[in-house]
Amino acid sequence: MVGVVLFGGSRDSRAALQGLLRMHHHEVMGEADSPSALGAVPSGRTPSVLLIDGTTGGWTDIVARARARWPSADVVLLQPRGQPVPPADEGAPRRTRVLSRPFRTEEFAQAIDGDTSRSGARREAAVVSEPPP
């Protein structure tokens, strides 16, 4: 089980992502809809993954604040297909994985689990999965 904190996106989008996480037996440790709401996320344990919806404006600020609070957590960035790939996190203790929408459920699970060997998400800020059939 992977502990995940979810950032950004609409309420409906976060609910769908929470459903996918729970379906794959992961724990949703908290959520925030904006960088300013980050302080409302419980701080008891450290999440393994920060799942960030890149369709939200200010996601780079969310990444910076979240990394400052949980420096050991991996980042999975969801973004629309065709968006530029963010630069690799040089010097960061963990890596960023980018997953383009639309994505397959298996690719989502592999990105969260960190198993990028077969998925469309790749470590070190690489992309792009093929559109679902």
C-alpha positions as MATLAB code, in Angstrom:
seq = 'MVGVVLFGGSRDSRAALQGLLRMHHHEVMGEADSPSALGAVPSGRTPSVLLIDGTTGGWTDIVARARARWPSADVVLLQPRGQPVPPADEGAPRRTRVLSRPFRTEEFAQAIDGDTSRSGARREAAVVSEPPP';
ca = [
       0.000    0.000    0.000;
       1.295    3.414   -1.007;
       0.333    6.539    0.944;
      -0.683    9.315   -1.467;
      -1.495   13.006   -1.046;
      -3.528   14.455   -3.919;
      -3.226   18.070   -5.091;
      -5.147   20.216   -7.533;
      -7.840   19.526  -10.071;
     -11.572   19.839   -9.685;
     -13.518   18.169   -6.896;
     -14.839   15.607   -9.409;
     -11.352   14.918  -10.752;
      -9.964   14.383   -7.237;
     -12.874   12.034   -6.434;
     -12.156    9.961   -9.563;
      -8.435    9.812   -8.762;
      -9.199    8.800   -5.169;
     -11.365    5.984   -6.518;
      -8.530    4.760   -8.744;
      -6.082    4.914   -5.840;
      -8.384    2.972   -3.528;
      -9.161    0.431   -6.245;
      -5.432   -0.325   -6.329;
      -5.290   -0.564   -2.503;
      -3.486    2.708   -1.901;
      -4.159    5.033    1.001;
      -5.338    8.572    0.277;
      -3.688   10.478    3.119;
      -5.094   13.883    2.211;
      -5.932   16.324   -0.534;
      -5.659   20.008   -1.330;
      -7.159   21.986   -4.178;
      -4.529   24.736   -4.263;
      -1.074   25.619   -2.926;
      -2.670   27.689   -0.153;
      -4.654   24.645    1.049;
      -1.506   22.568    1.504;
      -1.420   23.425    5.207;
      -4.771   21.683    5.695;
      -3.318   18.300    4.694;
      -2.660   16.167    7.810;
       1.005   16.085    8.719;
       1.240   12.942   10.866;
       2.929   10.582    8.387;
       4.993   11.156    5.276;
       3.325   10.160    1.995;
       5.229    8.031   -0.499;
       3.682    9.853   -3.485;
       2.440   13.356   -4.171;
      -0.128   13.098   -6.979;
      -0.486   16.497   -8.650;
      -3.088   17.407  -11.255;
      -1.132   19.593  -13.658;
      -4.290   21.085  -15.171;
      -4.442   23.317  -12.119;
      -2.714   26.643  -12.460;
       0.184   27.035  -10.064;
       1.164   23.368   -9.994;
       4.847   24.303  -10.008;
       4.233   26.128   -6.714;
       2.419   23.042   -5.385;
       5.424   20.863   -6.287;
       7.852   23.265   -4.578;
       5.770   23.550   -1.385;
       5.011   19.846   -1.235;
       8.674   18.914   -1.749;
       9.643   21.306    1.030;
       7.159   19.623    3.382;
       7.768   16.006    2.249;
      11.215   15.907    0.609;
      11.376   12.111    0.430;
       8.098   11.691   -1.511;
       7.947   10.881   -5.212;
       5.888   13.189   -7.437;
       3.466   11.957  -10.086;
       2.309   14.818  -12.303;
      -0.836   14.325  -14.387;
      -1.039   16.681  -17.328;
      -2.905   17.015  -20.603;
      -1.297   15.388  -23.638;
       0.910   17.766  -25.571;
       2.012   19.868  -22.595;
       5.750   20.474  -22.320;
       7.617   18.131  -20.017;
       8.841   19.855  -16.853;
      12.596   19.817  -16.294;
      14.048   16.933  -14.273;
      14.427   17.529  -10.559;
      18.175   17.807  -10.392;
      19.353   17.433   -6.841;
      15.936   16.310   -5.633;
      16.073   13.250   -3.402;
      13.298   11.542   -5.364;
      12.079   11.604   -8.937;
       9.127   13.025  -10.806;
       7.002   10.870  -13.067;
       4.770   12.512  -15.665;
       1.612   10.803  -16.878;
      -0.305   12.357  -19.769;
      -4.073   12.294  -19.991;
      -5.823   10.262  -21.165;
      -4.064    7.322  -19.531;
      -4.787    3.652  -19.034;
      -5.637    2.482  -15.518;
      -2.612    0.180  -15.603;
      -0.320    3.106  -16.467;
      -1.762    5.093  -13.569;
      -1.144    2.235  -11.133;
       2.410    1.739  -12.401;
       3.175    5.458  -12.080;
       1.946    5.480   -8.480;
       3.796    2.250   -7.635;
       6.978    3.537   -9.247;
       7.051    0.644  -11.711;
       7.769    2.555  -14.888;
       9.351   -0.321  -16.759;
       6.135   -1.092  -18.664;
       4.132    2.097  -18.326;
       3.723    5.265  -20.337;
       4.972    7.256  -17.379;
       8.721    7.343  -16.995;
      11.031    8.627  -14.306;
      13.038   11.811  -14.541;
      10.261   13.838  -16.157;
       9.806   11.870  -19.324;
       6.434   11.231  -20.927;
       4.206   10.148  -23.095;
       1.776    7.273  -23.147;
      -0.130    6.424  -26.259;
      -3.843    7.261  -26.252;
      -6.094    4.415  -25.107;
      -7.570    2.296  -27.923;
];
